[in-house]
Amino acid sequence: MNMNLYKQYYSSSKNFIKSPHDEKPKMIFKGEVYEASFYEYLINELTKNNNDTFKLVGKHAYAPKGKKFILTGFYCDKFGKCIYNSDGVSMAEFDAIKVSESKLVFYECTLIQNPQSLKGCERKFEKKFTLLQLLFPQKEITCVVVSNNNKTLNKFKHKKGYEVHLHQLPEVDLLDIAKRSQYKSISAPEGVVSANSLNKVNSDFHYLTNFRKLTAELFNGCSLSSMINKILPYNGLFPRLYWGKVPTSQLIDKIGVVDAEFIIISINVSDPSNPKLRYYFQKSLKGVFEVCKKPTRLHNKKLSVVEILALTKSMPVKNRAELVTLEAEIAQCAPPVC
């Protein structure tokens, strides 16, 4: 067994140790170990083919020391995760990236076989694919889906821009790794580059700048169906639109009593064929809350919070009658209930 698996950081190890016989934490931890084992495979391949034109982006224990948070760009966090940030918000995390002068390959590991869950994986992969196309318009982008079974891989086998790789998790004692693993730096072989090096060759992409432009069109009267058509090519990169804010007093019968002057109306378009309304409110000193049975404060780094704070001053005030019209438009977009 590759002992380097004991030198990685696993975010789910504590939950697995607490409930080693519970299938959910076990599978989450197994997925982390699987991804680390595949990265070790890539490191191995790199040392065998040291004349390869591709460079492997260092992550996990192979990430360079002195890792720093970057507002916009690629970086490795303190646990070695390879992340792309835009305006301080995490847009994507990558299991592995290889890059050459003309190509960029990113790898996505999954053990999932359930068809419905795989659809969710596909949406995430497509979002990352689109992001990388925006960041590297001169490079050929390829997504390699990595799994331990052909049932999963067959879904992506003939998809344009995709390749598949069958990788088996080596025989390991998962509980032993969970208990004994200690995150330690490992000297990277030749051919491993820092995540920051990608920032020297990528194009500018500022999420909030693009998001404001899209939302301004909806604010200015563009129809919801037209907006959905505009964001379709982004493949989920913009999962929400904001329509405006309605005085809370007009919505008491709908959402109950809320301690805020306005309710912010968001349209979740992560599934463009089935848009859904979400309701938020803002408290100046206590952040942004989502309206539900028990109003929930959202983490300040959550993308929806960053979006709302960026739009607060420009968000138009609407009324209940206009909201009813929007609800009717959404009903027309949604698929029929069988």
C-alpha positions in Angstrom: 0.0 0.0 0.0 1.2 3.5 -0.8 2.1 5.0 2.6 1.6 8.5 1.2 -2.1 8.0 1.7 -1.4 8.5 5.4 0.1 11.9 4.7 -3.0 13.5 3.2 -5.7 15.6 4.8 -9.2 14.0 4.9 -12.0 16.3 6.0 -14.4 13.5 6.8 -12.1 11.3 8.9 -13.6 12.3 12.2 -17.1 11.6 11.2 -16.0 8.2 9.9 -14.2 7.3 13.1 -17.3 8.2 15.1 -19.5 6.0 13.0 -17.3 3.4 11.2 -20.3 1.2 10.4 -22.5 3.9 9.1 -22.6 3.7 5.3 -22.8 7.4 4.5 -19.7 8.6 6.4 -17.8 5.5 5.3 -18.5 6.3 1.6 -17.7 10.0 1.9 -14.3 9.0 3.5 -13.7 6.3 0.9 -14.3 8.9 -1.8 -11.6 11.1 -0.3 -9.1 8.3 -0.1 -10.0 7.2 -3.6 -9.3 10.7 -5.0 -6.0 10.8 -3.1 -5.0 7.3 -4.4 -5.7 8.5 -8.0 -3.5 11.6 -7.5 -0.8 9.3 -6.3 -1.2 7.3 -9.5 -0.7 10.6 -11.5 2.4 11.3 -9.5 3.7 7.8 -10.3 3.0 8.3 -14.0 4.8 11.6 -14.0 8.0 10.1 -12.5 7.9 7.3 -15.2 7.4 9.8 -18.0 9.6 12.7 -17.1 9.7 13.9 -20.7 6.0 14.4 -20.7 4.9 17.8 -22.2 2.2 18.0 -19.5 2.8 19.5 -16.1 0.8 18.3 -13.1 -0.6 21.0 -10.7 0.6 20.2 -7.2 -2.0 19.6 -4.5 -2.6 17.6 -1.4 0.7 17.0 0.4 2.5 17.9 -2.9 1.3 21.5 -2.8 4.2 24.0 -2.3 4.7 25.6 1.1 3.7 29.1 1.8 0.2 28.7 0.4 -1.8 32.0 0.4 -5.4 32.8 -0.1 -6.0 34.5 -3.5 -9.1 36.7 -4.2 -9.2 35.9 -7.9 -7.2 33.0 -9.3 -6.0 29.4 -8.7 -4.4 28.5 -5.4 -4.0 25.7 -2.9 -5.6 26.2 0.5 -3.9 25.2 3.8 -5.0 21.5 3.3 -3.7 21.3 -0.3 -7.1 21.6 -2.1 -6.8 23.1 -5.6 -9.3 25.9 -5.8 -10.3 28.7 -8.2 -11.5 31.8 -6.6 -13.3 34.8 -8.2 -13.8 37.9 -6.1 -12.9 36.0 -3.0 -15.5 33.3 -3.6 -14.7 29.7 -4.3 -16.0 28.8 -7.8 -14.6 25.3 -8.2 -12.3 22.7 -6.6 -10.4 20.4 -8.9 -9.4 16.8 -8.1 -6.4 17.1 -10.4 -5.2 19.3 -13.3 -2.6 18.7 -16.0 -1.5 21.5 -18.4 0.6 21.9 -21.5 1.2 24.7 -23.9 -2.0 24.0 -25.9 -4.1 21.7 -23.6 -5.6 21.5 -20.1 -6.9 18.3 -18.7 -8.9 18.2 -15.4 -9.8 15.0 -13.6 -13.0 14.4 -11.6 -13.1 11.3 -9.4 -16.4 9.7 -8.4 -17.6 6.4 -7.1 -21.3 7.3 -7.6 -23.5 4.9 -9.7 -27.0 6.1 -8.9 -28.3 7.7 -12.2 -30.0 10.6 -10.5 -26.9 11.4 -8.4 -24.7 11.1 -11.6 -26.8 13.9 -13.2 -25.8 16.1 -10.3 -22.1 15.1 -10.9 -22.5 15.9 -14.6 -23.8 19.4 -13.9 -20.8 20.1 -11.6 -18.4 18.8 -14.3 -20.0 20.9 -17.0 -19.8 24.0 -14.8 -16.1 23.4 -14.3 -15.6 22.7 -18.0 -17.3 26.1 -18.9 -15.2 28.0 -16.3 -12.0 26.6 -17.6 -13.0 27.4 -21.2 -13.5 31.0 -20.1 -10.2 31.1 -18.3 -8.2 29.4 -21.0 -9.9 30.2 -24.4 -6.7 29.3 -26.3 -6.4 25.8 -24.8 -8.2 22.6 -25.6 -10.1 21.6 -22.4 -10.7 17.9 -21.6 -12.5 16.5 -18.6 -11.4 13.0 -17.6 -14.0 11.2 -15.4 -12.3 8.7 -13.1 -14.2 5.9 -11.5 -13.8 2.3 -10.3 -16.7 1.0 -12.4 -17.8 1.0 -16.0 -21.5 1.8 -15.1 -20.4 5.3 -14.1 -17.9 5.7 -16.9 -20.3 4.7 -19.6 -22.4 7.8 -19.0 -19.4 10.0 -20.0 -17.7 7.7 -22.5 -19.0 9.3 -25.7 -19.6 12.9 -24.4 -17.8 15.6 -26.4 -14.8 16.9 -24.6 -14.8 14.0 -22.1 -12.6 11.0 -21.6 -12.9 8.2 -19.0 -10.3 6.4 -16.8 -10.9 3.2 -14.8 -9.0 3.3 -11.5 -9.4 0.8 -8.7 -8.9 1.8 -5.1 -5.9 -0.3 -3.8 -6.6 -2.6 -0.9 -6.5 -0.3 2.2 -7.7 -0.3 5.8 -9.9 2.8 5.7 -10.4 3.0 9.4 -6.6 2.7 10.0 -6.0 5.6 7.5 -8.7 7.7 9.2 -7.1 7.2 12.7 -3.4 7.4 11.7 -3.2 9.9 8.9 -1.3 13.1 9.5 -1.1 15.8 6.9 2.6 16.2 6.0 4.3 17.9 3.1 5.9 15.5 0.5 8.6 16.6 -1.9 7.1 16.9 -5.3 8.9 15.3 -8.3 10.0 17.2 -11.4 7.1 18.2 -13.6 4.8 19.3 -10.7 3.9 23.0 -10.8 2.1 25.3 -8.4 -1.6 26.2 -8.8 -0.5 29.8 -8.8 1.4 29.2 -12.0 -1.9 28.9 -13.9 -2.6 32.5 -13.0 0.2 33.6 -15.3 -1.5 32.2 -18.4 -5.3 32.4 -17.8 -7.7 35.1 -18.9 -9.4 37.5 -16.6 -12.8 36.3 -15.3 -14.6 38.2 -12.5 -17.7 36.5 -11.4 -19.4 39.5 -9.9 -18.8 41.8 -12.8 -20.4 39.3 -15.2 -23.2 38.5 -12.7 -24.1 42.2 -12.3 -24.4 42.6 -16.1 -26.8 39.6 -16.3 -28.9 40.6 -13.4 -29.2 44.2 -14.6 -31.0 42.9 -17.7 -33.6 41.2 -15.5 -33.9 44.4 -13.4 -34.5 46.3 -16.6 -37.4 44.2 -17.7 -35.9 41.3 -19.7 -38.2 38.3 -19.5 -37.3 35.3 -17.4 -37.4 33.0 -20.4 -35.0 35.3 -22.3 -32.6 35.4 -19.3 -32.6 31.6 -19.0 -31.7 31.4 -22.6 -28.8 33.8 -22.0 -27.4 31.8 -19.1 -27.8 28.3 -20.7 -24.3 28.4 -22.3 -22.7 29.0 -18.9 -23.8 25.5 -17.8 -24.6 26.4 -14.2 -21.8 28.9 -13.6 -24.6 31.4 -12.6 -27.0 29.3 -10.5 -29.2 32.2 -9.4 -30.8 35.4 -10.7 -32.2 38.2 -8.6 -35.5 39.8 -9.6 -35.9 42.5 -7.0 -37.2 43.1 -3.5 -40.8 43.3 -2.2 -41.9 45.1 1.0 -42.3 42.5 3.8 -45.7 43.9 4.7 -47.1 42.6 1.4 -45.9 39.0 1.9 -46.9 38.3 5.5 -49.6 35.8 4.4 -47.0 34.0 2.3 -43.9 33.9 4.5 -45.1 35.0 7.9 -43.6 37.8 10.1 -40.0 38.6 9.3 -38.0 41.3 11.0 -36.9 43.1 7.8 -38.2 45.9 5.6 -37.9 43.9 2.3 -37.9 40.4 1.1 -35.3 39.7 -1.6 -36.6 37.5 -4.4 -34.1 35.1 -6.0 -34.7 32.7 -8.9 -32.7 29.5 -8.6 -31.9 28.4 -12.2 -29.4 25.6 -11.4 -31.9 23.5 -13.3 -32.9 25.9 -16.1 -35.9 23.7 -17.0 -37.3 24.0 -13.5 -36.6 27.5 -12.0 -37.6 28.0 -8.4 -38.1 31.0 -6.2 -36.1 31.5 -3.1 -36.6 34.3 -0.5 -34.0 36.1 1.5 -33.8 39.1 3.9 -31.0 41.2 5.1 -30.2 42.5 8.6 -27.6 45.2 8.6 -25.7 43.9 11.6 -26.6 40.2 11.4 -26.0 39.3 7.8 -28.2 37.6 5.2 -31.0 35.1 6.1 -32.9 32.7 4.0 -36.7 32.6 4.6 -37.8 29.1 5.6 -39.7 27.6 8.6 -36.9 28.9 10.8 -35.0 31.8 9.1 -31.4 30.6 8.6 -28.4 32.9 8.6 -26.1 32.2 5.7 -22.3 32.0 6.0 -20.7 35.3 4.9 -18.6 33.4 2.3 -21.6 31.7 0.7 -22.0 32.8 -2.9 -25.6 33.9 -2.5 -24.6 36.2 0.3 -21.8 37.8 -1.8 -24.3 38.2 -4.7 -26.9 39.9 -2.5 -24.4 42.3 -0.9 -23.1 43.2 -4.3 -26.7 44.0 -5.6 -28.2 45.6 -2.5 -28.0 49.2 -3.8 -29.2 48.5 -7.3 -32.0 46.0 -6.5 -35.4 47.5 -7.6 -38.4 47.6 -5.3 -41.4 45.5 -6.7 -44.9 44.8 -5.4 -47.0 41.7 -4.7 -48.9 41.9 -8.0 -45.6 41.9 -10.0 -44.5 38.9 -7.9 -47.7 37.0 -8.9 -46.9 37.7 -12.6 -43.3 36.3 -12.0 -44.8 33.2 -10.4 -47.0 32.6 -13.4 -44.0 33.0 -15.7 -42.0 30.5 -13.6 -45.0 28.0 -13.7 -44.8 28.1 -17.5 -41.1 27.3 -17.5 -41.4 24.4 -15.1 -42.0 20.8 -16.4 -45.4 19.4 -16.0 -46.1 17.3 -12.8 -46.8 13.7 -13.7 
